Amino acid sequence: MERKFKYEVMKEIKERWSPRAFDEAPVEKDELMAVLEAASYAPSCFNEQPWRFIVADDENKLKRLRGILAPSNQEWANRAPVLILIASKKNFEHNNKNNKWHEFDAGTAWGFMALEAQRRGLITHAMGGFDKEKAYREFNISDEYDLITVVALGRYGDKSNLSKELQEREQPAARKGIDELILNV
Ligand SMILES: Cc1cc2nc3c(=O)[nH]c(=O)nc-3n(C[C@H](O)[C@H](O)[C@H](O)COP(=O)(O)O)c2cc1C
């Protein structure tokens, strides 16, 4: 595995990765809203737009959102100035039947969010490591929604705030070659 692009792709894809060294400085409201708007323009099955965002950018909400993170994520994500819990509506609005694609679509929204953030000089890091049951209780979220991931958003900060172990992991991850991803069936 390596991180070497063979083909020309957009700059934001090439440059995005998932850092942990967040600067604590707040993200401007307009920047935050633009990133969420970018996410809202993701395509979705029946244009359902199943994604919902629980946004923490003030100390009170941040405290509550930090409280649902796995300790291994709290270690670094507690410095992020914005945390976004992505929920996703399980059923279609038009017929109340199960939407089998809602997680796929919420994932697309996260991708759009990450790339718009990158374009604006912001960094993002998604986390599956959080306590779902605690999150449902803490934010009084209805079971109409699945809780997908928490995203840390902010700007790159000082790597020396991280533990030695995390400092060593503070680099873009490698990728499988595209040849490995095409199933020759
Ligand atoms: C759905 C999802 C869940 C993830 N969960 C965590 C997590 O709980 N903690 C963490 O440190 N990184 C987490 N990551 C980050 C991945 O480890 C990272 O995206 C992957 O190693 C690829 O690295 P890159 O984003 O730097 O290219 C998660 C990423 C995604 C998309």
The ligand as an ORCA input file, in Angstrom:
! r2SCAN-3c Opt
* xyz 0 1
  C     -16.676      5.949      9.447
  C     -15.295      6.227      9.983
  C     -14.998      5.954     11.288
  C     -13.729      6.262     11.803
  N     -13.496      6.089     13.147
  C     -12.361      6.572     13.685
  C     -12.200      6.607     15.104
  O     -13.084      6.231     15.890
  N     -11.022      7.096     15.580
  C     -10.021      7.553     14.772
  O      -9.001      8.018     15.284
  N     -10.168      7.559     13.416
  C     -11.310      7.090     12.853
  N     -11.499      7.144     11.491
  C     -10.420      7.654     10.610
  C      -9.833      6.556      9.743
  O      -8.996      5.739     10.523
  C      -9.093      7.167      8.548
  O     -10.005      7.883      7.757
  C      -8.400      6.111      7.705
  O      -7.362      5.497      8.431
  C      -7.830      6.697      6.429
  O      -6.940      7.726      6.728
  P      -7.055      9.193      6.091
  O      -8.467      9.687      6.363
  O      -6.014      9.986      6.826
  O      -6.801      9.085      4.632
  C     -12.739      6.812     10.963
  C     -13.054      7.092      9.619
  C     -14.306      6.821      9.128
  C     -14.631      7.189      7.709
*
